Amino acid sequence: MNLILIGPVKLMYVAAVFLLLDLVGIGSGDGVAHEAHIGGALFGIIASLQLRKGIDPAMGLMNALDRIGSRFSRSKGPRLKVAKHADAKRPAPRTPQQDKQARVDAILDKISRSGYDSLSKDEKDFLFRASGR
């Protein structure tokens, strides 16, 4: 974090200074504001230590909120899930007839764009042989 007069400082040190200021200000008569900040800081420290271990302390709360929210949901059916099938990855192999039809379509598109005279001799022969069947 870049501080104006100090320069780059790790966020951990900034949080430590604010925690120290809250500890000093506990008896100043501001109500429970300092105690609330200290509680939040302690929760943050504990949560970060748990996350390093691979435990997410907020997941229990999130799951409970999901269960409560699902009771008020308009949809009564199960949630939709995306299913990936192995067959969907590869398109079906093309047959020689489909390849010929694709080439005829490409030639006809070329004719519609730039006229019959724009075809090469090979394309004209291919189109003549395809139309003879």
MARPA-530909 format. One record per residue (C-alpha): residue number from 0; x, y, z; residue in three letters. Coordinates in Angstrom, 1 decimal, m for minus. Layout:
BEGIN
<rec nr="NUM" c1="X" c2="Y" c3="Z" rest="ALA"/>
...
//
This chain:
BEGIN
<rec nr="0" c1="0.0" c2="0.0" c3="0.0" rest="MET"/>
<rec nr="1" c1="1.4" c2="3.4" c3="m0.9" rest="ASN"/>
<rec nr="2" c1="1.1" c2="6.0" c3="1.8" rest="LEU"/>
<rec nr="3" c1="1.5" c2="9.7" c3="0.8" rest="ILE"/>
<rec nr="4" c1="4.4" c2="10.8" c3="3.0" rest="LEU"/>
<rec nr="5" c1="5.9" c2="7.4" c3="3.8" rest="ILE"/>
<rec nr="6" c1="5.8" c2="5.5" c3="0.5" rest="GLY"/>
<rec nr="7" c1="5.1" c2="1.7" c3="0.0" rest="PRO"/>
<rec nr="8" c1="4.2" c2="m0.1" c3="3.3" rest="VAL"/>
<rec nr="9" c1="2.8" c2="m3.6" c3="3.7" rest="LYS"/>
<rec nr="10" c1="m0.9" c2="m3.7" c3="4.5" rest="LEU"/>
<rec nr="11" c1="m0.1" c2="m5.9" c3="7.6" rest="MET"/>
<rec nr="12" c1="1.8" c2="m3.0" c3="9.2" rest="TYR"/>
<rec nr="13" c1="m1.0" c2="m0.5" c3="8.5" rest="VAL"/>
<rec nr="14" c1="m3.5" c2="m2.9" c3="10.1" rest="ALA"/>
<rec nr="15" c1="m1.1" c2="m3.3" c3="13.1" rest="ALA"/>
<rec nr="16" c1="m1.0" c2="0.5" c3="13.6" rest="VAL"/>
<rec nr="17" c1="m4.8" c2="0.8" c3="13.6" rest="PHE"/>
<rec nr="18" c1="m5.1" c2="m2.1" c3="16.0" rest="LEU"/>
<rec nr="19" c1="m2.6" c2="m0.4" c3="18.3" rest="LEU"/>
<rec nr="20" c1="m4.6" c2="2.8" c3="18.1" rest="LEU"/>
<rec nr="21" c1="m7.8" c2="0.9" c3="19.0" rest="ASP"/>
<rec nr="22" c1="m6.1" c2="m0.7" c3="22.0" rest="LEU"/>
<rec nr="23" c1="m4.9" c2="2.6" c3="23.2" rest="VAL"/>
<rec nr="24" c1="m8.4" c2="4.2" c3="22.8" rest="GLY"/>
<rec nr="25" c1="m10.3" c2="1.5" c3="24.7" rest="ILE"/>
<rec nr="26" c1="m10.9" c2="3.6" c3="27.8" rest="GLY"/>
<rec nr="27" c1="m11.7" c2="6.9" c3="26.0" rest="SER"/>
<rec nr="28" c1="m15.4" c2="6.5" c3="26.4" rest="GLY"/>
<rec nr="29" c1="m16.3" c2="6.1" c3="22.7" rest="ASP"/>
<rec nr="30" c1="m18.8" c2="3.3" c3="23.5" rest="GLY"/>
<rec nr="31" c1="m17.9" c2="0.0" c3="21.9" rest="VAL"/>
<rec nr="32" c1="m16.3" c2="1.2" c3="18.7" rest="ALA"/>
<rec nr="33" c1="m12.8" c2="0.3" c3="19.7" rest="HIS"/>
<rec nr="34" c1="m13.8" c2="m3.1" c3="21.1" rest="GLU"/>
<rec nr="35" c1="m15.7" c2="m3.8" c3="17.8" rest="ALA"/>
<rec nr="36" c1="m12.6" c2="m3.0" c3="15.7" rest="HIS"/>
<rec nr="37" c1="m10.4" c2="m5.2" c3="17.9" rest="ILE"/>
<rec nr="38" c1="m13.0" c2="m8.0" c3="17.6" rest="GLY"/>
<rec nr="39" c1="m13.0" c2="m7.6" c3="13.8" rest="GLY"/>
<rec nr="40" c1="m9.2" c2="m7.7" c3="13.7" rest="ALA"/>
<rec nr="41" c1="m9.1" c2="m10.8" c3="15.8" rest="LEU"/>
<rec nr="42" c1="m11.6" c2="m12.5" c3="13.6" rest="PHE"/>
<rec nr="43" c1="m9.5" c2="m11.5" c3="10.5" rest="GLY"/>
<rec nr="44" c1="m6.3" c2="m12.9" c3="12.1" rest="ILE"/>
<rec nr="45" c1="m8.0" c2="m16.2" c3="13.1" rest="ILE"/>
<rec nr="46" c1="m9.7" c2="m16.5" c3="9.6" rest="ALA"/>
<rec nr="47" c1="m6.5" c2="m15.9" c3="7.8" rest="SER"/>
<rec nr="48" c1="m4.7" c2="m18.6" c3="9.9" rest="LEU"/>
<rec nr="49" c1="m7.5" c2="m21.0" c3="9.2" rest="GLN"/>
<rec nr="50" c1="m7.4" c2="m20.3" c3="5.5" rest="LEU"/>
<rec nr="51" c1="m3.7" c2="m21.1" c3="5.4" rest="ARG"/>
<rec nr="52" c1="m4.6" c2="m24.5" c3="6.8" rest="LYS"/>
<rec nr="53" c1="m7.2" c2="m25.0" c3="4.1" rest="GLY"/>
<rec nr="54" c1="m10.2" c2="m24.4" c3="6.3" rest="ILE"/>
<rec nr="55" c1="m12.7" c2="m21.7" c3="5.3" rest="ASP"/>
<rec nr="56" c1="m14.4" c2="m20.5" c3="8.5" rest="PRO"/>
<rec nr="57" c1="m17.1" c2="m18.7" c3="6.6" rest="ALA"/>
<rec nr="58" c1="m18.4" c2="m21.7" c3="4.7" rest="MET"/>
<rec nr="59" c1="m20.6" c2="m22.9" c3="7.5" rest="GLY"/>
<rec nr="60" c1="m22.3" c2="m19.5" c3="7.6" rest="LEU"/>
<rec nr="61" c1="m22.6" c2="m19.4" c3="3.8" rest="MET"/>
<rec nr="62" c1="m24.2" c2="m22.9" c3="3.7" rest="ASN"/>
<rec nr="63" c1="m26.7" c2="m21.9" c3="6.4" rest="ALA"/>
<rec nr="64" c1="m27.6" c2="m18.7" c3="4.5" rest="LEU"/>
<rec nr="65" c1="m28.0" c2="m20.8" c3="1.3" rest="ASP"/>
<rec nr="66" c1="m30.4" c2="m23.2" c3="3.1" rest="ARG"/>
<rec nr="67" c1="m32.4" c2="m20.3" c3="4.5" rest="ILE"/>
<rec nr="68" c1="m32.5" c2="m18.5" c3="1.2" rest="GLY"/>
<rec nr="69" c1="m33.6" c2="m21.6" c3="m0.7" rest="SER"/>
<rec nr="70" c1="m36.8" c2="m21.7" c3="1.5" rest="ARG"/>
<rec nr="71" c1="m37.8" c2="m18.4" c3="0.1" rest="PHE"/>
<rec nr="72" c1="m36.8" c2="m19.1" c3="m3.4" rest="SER"/>
<rec nr="73" c1="m39.6" c2="m19.1" c3="m6.0" rest="ARG"/>
<rec nr="74" c1="m38.2" c2="m22.1" c3="m7.8" rest="SER"/>
<rec nr="75" c1="m39.1" c2="m25.4" c3="m6.1" rest="LYS"/>
<rec nr="76" c1="m37.1" c2="m27.6" c3="m8.4" rest="GLY"/>
<rec nr="77" c1="m33.5" c2="m28.5" c3="m8.1" rest="PRO"/>
<rec nr="78" c1="m30.8" c2="m26.1" c3="m9.3" rest="ARG"/>
<rec nr="79" c1="m29.6" c2="m26.5" c3="m12.8" rest="LEU"/>
<rec nr="80" c1="m26.1" c2="m27.9" c3="m13.3" rest="LYS"/>
<rec nr="81" c1="m23.9" c2="m27.9" c3="m16.3" rest="VAL"/>
<rec nr="82" c1="m23.2" c2="m31.4" c3="m17.5" rest="ALA"/>
<rec nr="83" c1="m20.3" c2="m32.0" c3="m19.8" rest="LYS"/>
<rec nr="84" c1="m20.3" c2="m35.1" c3="m21.9" rest="HIS"/>
<rec nr="85" c1="m17.3" c2="m36.6" c3="m23.6" rest="ALA"/>
<rec nr="86" c1="m19.2" c2="m36.8" c3="m26.9" rest="ASP"/>
<rec nr="87" c1="m19.9" c2="m33.0" c3="m26.9" rest="ALA"/>
<rec nr="88" c1="m16.1" c2="m32.3" c3="m27.2" rest="LYS"/>
<rec nr="89" c1="m15.6" c2="m33.8" c3="m30.6" rest="ARG"/>
<rec nr="90" c1="m17.9" c2="m33.1" c3="m33.5" rest="PRO"/>
<rec nr="91" c1="m19.2" c2="m36.0" c3="m35.5" rest="ALA"/>
<rec nr="92" c1="m16.8" c2="m37.0" c3="m38.3" rest="PRO"/>
<rec nr="93" c1="m18.0" c2="m35.7" c3="m41.7" rest="ARG"/>
<rec nr="94" c1="m18.9" c2="m38.0" c3="m44.5" rest="THR"/>
<rec nr="95" c1="m17.5" c2="m37.6" c3="m48.0" rest="PRO"/>
<rec nr="96" c1="m21.0" c2="m36.6" c3="m49.2" rest="GLN"/>
<rec nr="97" c1="m21.0" c2="m33.8" c3="m46.6" rest="GLN"/>
<rec nr="98" c1="m17.6" c2="m32.7" c3="m47.7" rest="ASP"/>
<rec nr="99" c1="m18.8" c2="m32.5" c3="m51.4" rest="LYS"/>
<rec nr="100" c1="m21.9" c2="m30.6" c3="m50.4" rest="GLN"/>
<rec nr="101" c1="m19.8" c2="m28.1" c3="m48.4" rest="ALA"/>
<rec nr="102" c1="m17.5" c2="m27.5" c3="m51.4" rest="ARG"/>
<rec nr="103" c1="m20.6" c2="m27.1" c3="m53.7" rest="VAL"/>
<rec nr="104" c1="m22.1" c2="m24.6" c3="m51.2" rest="ASP"/>
<rec nr="105" c1="m18.8" c2="m22.6" c3="m51.1" rest="ALA"/>
<rec nr="106" c1="m18.7" c2="m22.5" c3="m54.9" rest="ILE"/>
<rec nr="107" c1="m22.3" c2="m21.3" c3="m55.2" rest="LEU"/>
<rec nr="108" c1="m21.6" c2="m18.6" c3="m52.6" rest="ASP"/>
<rec nr="109" c1="m18.6" c2="m17.5" c3="m54.7" rest="LYS"/>
<rec nr="110" c1="m20.9" c2="m17.4" c3="m57.7" rest="ILE"/>
<rec nr="111" c1="m23.5" c2="m15.3" c3="m55.9" rest="SER"/>
<rec nr="112" c1="m20.8" c2="m12.9" c3="m54.7" rest="ARG"/>
<rec nr="113" c1="m18.7" c2="m12.4" c3="m57.8" rest="SER"/>
<rec nr="114" c1="m20.3" c2="m14.2" c3="m60.7" rest="GLY"/>
<rec nr="115" c1="m19.7" c2="m17.4" c3="m62.6" rest="TYR"/>
<rec nr="116" c1="m16.7" c2="m16.0" c3="m64.4" rest="ASP"/>
<rec nr="117" c1="m14.8" c2="m15.7" c3="m61.2" rest="SER"/>
<rec nr="118" c1="m14.6" c2="m19.5" c3="m60.8" rest="LEU"/>
<rec nr="119" c1="m11.4" c2="m21.3" c3="m61.6" rest="SER"/>
<rec nr="120" c1="m11.4" c2="m24.2" c3="m64.1" rest="LYS"/>
<rec nr="121" c1="m11.1" c2="m26.7" c3="m61.3" rest="ASP"/>
<rec nr="122" c1="m14.2" c2="m25.2" c3="m59.6" rest="GLU"/>
<rec nr="123" c1="m16.2" c2="m25.2" c3="m62.8" rest="LYS"/>
<rec nr="124" c1="m15.3" c2="m28.8" c3="m63.5" rest="ASP"/>
<rec nr="125" c1="m16.2" c2="m29.8" c3="m59.9" rest="PHE"/>
<rec nr="126" c1="m19.5" c2="m28.0" c3="m60.1" rest="LEU"/>
<rec nr="127" c1="m20.3" c2="m29.6" c3="m63.5" rest="PHE"/>
<rec nr="128" c1="m19.5" c2="m33.1" c3="m62.1" rest="ARG"/>
<rec nr="129" c1="m21.6" c2="m32.5" c3="m59.0" rest="ALA"/>
<rec nr="130" c1="m24.6" c2="m31.3" c3="m61.0" rest="SER"/>
<rec nr="131" c1="m24.5" c2="m34.3" c3="m63.3" rest="GLY"/>
<rec nr="132" c1="m25.4" c2="m36.7" c3="m60.5" rest="ARG"/>
//
